[in-house]
Amino acid sequence: MIRAGRLRLTAALVLGIVLFSYSLGFAGVYKLPLRYSLTFNHDIRHADENFYANRLETLLVKKINSSPGKEVSLKVIPFVEVRHNVARRKKERVSAGVELGFNWRDFFYLGEQLRQVWRSEPVYNRGVIKDTDMFEALSIVSLSRQLIPGKDILKGYISGEYTYDFRLGRGTRIEAIAGVLIPLGKEARLNLDWRHRDRIHADDCDTFEASVAYNF
């Protein structure tokens, strides 16, 4: 009961801060760009781990260099995400945190994400559900490129991600990702990717993921 209360309070606080900041734009004080994403993840090896996720984040970008061919920017991205398991029809993971990023020429991205996670997961062969709180760090390295020169209609990328669990004091996941980004009008985009997830000291998995993001 206490954990559930803390979960609701933290999620409500993060969401409240984001929405309050965005509302300042309507008053002409400050415009805070938001992005909403809906993601579907299909696990090829473990059908009971398919999920969909809703994510809300705000994008704070500081351009350091705007010269053509030398663009450099820094990003701060607070976010909250809720993930539901398809087979079990229940909420299995809620995370809230912030991502700090460095972008060079829209080609190279280096990010570090710090997040608090509340996870509800089955303990296999026991028929029970285990609730876990954890604080994680996610390191991201990504390379991207327009696949059709001169046209911003199809971008390919490869990424590597490493997750560290401070509760356990060790890394828990390494992911290799390859995907494409497809613009859907001016403010939306479609992401399609394949992921190999190395669960350190546990089963690996391969997934296909599709997501739609909208900026407003």
For each residue, the residues with C-beta under 8 A, 3 or more apart:
1: 4 5
2: 5 6
3: 6 7 118 131 133
4: 1 7 8
5: 1 2 8 9
6: 2 3 9 10
7: 3 4 10 11 94 118
8: 4 5 11 12
9: 5 6 12 13
10: 6 7 13 14 96 116
11: 7 8 14 15 80 82 94 96
12: 8 9 15 16
13: 9 10 16 17
14: 10 11 17 18 78 80 96
15: 11 12 18 19 56 80
16: 12 13 19 20
17: 13 14 20 21 78
18: 14 15 21 22 32 34 56 57 58 78 80
19: 15 16 22 23
20: 16 17 23 24
21: 17 18 24 30 32 58
22: 18 19 25 32 34 58
23: 19 20 26 27
24: 20 21 27 29 30 31 32
25: 22 28 29 30 31 32
26: 23
27: 23 24
28: 25
29: 24 25
30: 21 24 25
31: 24 25
32: 18 21 22 24 25 58 60
33: 58 59 215 216
34: 18 22 56 57 58 59 215 216
35: 56 57 58 59 213 214 215 216
36: 54 55 56 213 214 216
37: 53 54 55 56 57 211 212 213 214
38: 52 53 54 55 211 212
39: 52 53 55 209 210 211
40: 50 51 52 209 210 211
41: 50 51 52 53 207 208 209
42: 50 207 208 209
43: 46 47 49 50 205 206 207
44: 205 206 207 208
45: 203 204 205 206
46: 43 49 203 205
47: 43 50 87
48: 85 87 88
49: 43 46 85 87 205
50: 40 41 42 43 47 85 86 87
51: 40 41 83 84 85 86 92 93
52: 38 39 40 41 83 84 86
53: 37 38 39 41 81 82 83 84
54: 36 37 38 81 82
55: 36 37 38 39 79 80 81 82
56: 15 18 34 35 36 37 79 80 81
57: 18 34 35 37 77 78 79 80 99
58: 18 21 22 32 33 34 35 77 78 79
59: 33 34 35 75 77 215
60: 32 75 76 77 78
61: 73 74 75
62: 73 74 75
63: 66 71 72 73
64: 72 73 74
65: 70 71 72
66: 63 71
67: 70 71
68: 71
69: 105
70: 65 67 105
71: 63 65 66 67 68 103 104 105 106
72: 63 64 65 102 103 104 105
73: 61 62 63 64 102 103
74: 61 62 64 100 101 102 103
75: 59 60 61 62 99 100 101 102 103 111
76: 60 98 99 100 101
77: 57 58 59 60 98 99 100 101
78: 14 17 18 57 58 60 97 98
79: 55 56 57 58 95 96 97 98 99 115
80: 11 14 15 18 55 56 57 94 95 96
81: 53 54 55 56 93 94 95 96
82: 11 53 54 55 91 93 94
83: 51 52 53 91 92 93 94 95
84: 51 52 53 89 90 91 92
85: 48 49 50 51 88 89 90 91 92
86: 50 51 52 89
87: 47 48 49 50
88: 48 85 92 122
89: 84 85 86
90: 84 85 120
91: 82 83 84 85 94 120
92: 51 83 84 85 88 119 120 121
93: 51 81 82 83 117 118 119 120
94: 7 11 80 81 82 83 91 117 118
95: 79 80 81 83 115 116 117 118 136
96: 10 11 14 79 80 81 115 116
97: 78 79 113 114 115 116
98: 76 77 78 79 113 114 115
99: 57 75 76 77 79 111 112 113 114 138 140
100: 74 75 76 77 111 112 113 114
101: 74 75 76 77 109 110 111 112 140
102: 72 73 74 75 109 110 111
103: 71 72 73 74 75 106 108 109
104: 71 72 107 108 109
105: 69 70 71 72 108
106: 71 103 144
107: 104 143 144 145
108: 103 104 105 142 143
109: 101 102 103 104 140 141 142 143 144
110: 101 102 140 141 142
111: 75 99 100 101 102 138 139 140 142
112: 99 100 101 137 138 139 140
113: 97 98 99 100 136 137 138 139 140
114: 97 98 99 100 135 136 137 138
115: 79 95 96 97 98 135 136 137 138
116: 10 95 96 97 133 134 135 136
117: 93 94 95 132 133 134 135 136
118: 3 7 93 94 95 131 132 133
119: 92 93 131 132 133 134
120: 90 91 92 93 129 130 131 132
121: 92 129 130 132
122: 88 126 128 129 130
123: 126 128 129 130
124:
125:
126: 122 123
127:
128: 122 123
129: 120 121 122 123
130: 120 121 122 123
131: 3 118 119 120
132: 117 118 119 120 121 167
133: 3 116 117 118 119 167
134: 116 117 119 165 166 167 168
135: 114 115 116 117 165 166 167
136: 95 113 114 115 116 117 163 164 165 166 172
137: 112 113 114 115 163 164 166
138: 99 111 112 113 114 115 161 162 163 164
139: 111 112 113 161 162 164
140: 99 101 109 110 111 112 113 159 160 161
141: 109 110 159 160 161
142: 108 109 110 111 157 158 159 160
143: 107 108 109 157 158 159
144: 106 107 109 155 156 157 158 181
145: 107 155 156 157
146: 149 150 151 152 154 155
147: 154 155 156 180
148: 151 153 154
149: 146
150: 146
151: 146 148 154
152: 146 155 183
153: 148 182 183
154: 146 147 148 151 180 181 182
155: 144 145 146 147 152 180 181 182
156: 144 145 147 178 179 180 181
157: 142 143 144 145 177 178 179 180 181
158: 142 143 144 176 177 178
159: 140 141 142 143 175 176 177 178 179
160: 140 141 142 174 175 176 177
161: 138 139 140 141 173 174 175 177
162: 138 139 171 173 174 175
163: 136 137 138 171 172 173 174 175
164: 136 137 138 139 170 171 172
165: 134 135 136 168 169 170 171 172
166: 134 135 136 137 169
167: 132 133 134 135
168: 134 165 172
169: 165 166
170: 164 165 200
171: 162 163 164 165 174 200
172: 136 163 164 165 168 199 200
173: 161 162 163 197 198 199 200
174: 160 161 162 163 171 197 198 200
175: 159 160 161 162 163 195 196 197 198
176: 158 159 160 195 196 198
177: 157 158 159 160 161 193 194 195
178: 156 157 158 159 193 194
179: 156 157 159 191 192 193 194 209
180: 147 154 155 156 157 191 192 193
181: 144 154 155 156 157 189 190 191
182: 153 154 155 189 190 191 192
183: 152 153 186 188 189
184: 188 189 190 212
185: 188
186: 183
187: 214 215 216
188: 183 184 185 212 213 214 215
189: 181 182 183 184 212 213
190: 181 182 184 210 211 212
191: 179 180 181 182 209 210 211 212 213
192: 179 180 182 208 209 210
193: 177 178 179 180 208 209
194: 177 178 179 206 207 208 209
195: 175 176 177 206 207 208 209
196: 175 176 204 205 206
197: 173 174 175 204 205 206 207
198: 173 174 175 176 204
199: 172 173 202 203 204 205
200: 170 171 172 173 174
201:
202: 199
203: 45 46 199
204: 45 196 197 198 199
205: 43 44 45 46 49 196 197 199
206: 43 44 45 194 195 196 197
207: 41 42 43 44 194 195 197
208: 41 42 44 192 193 194 195
209: 39 40 41 42 179 191 192 193 194 195
210: 39 40 190 191 192
211: 37 38 39 40 190 191
212: 37 38 184 188 189 190 191
213: 35 36 37 188 189 191
214: 35 36 37 187 188
215: 33 34 35 59 187 188
216: 33 34 35 36 187
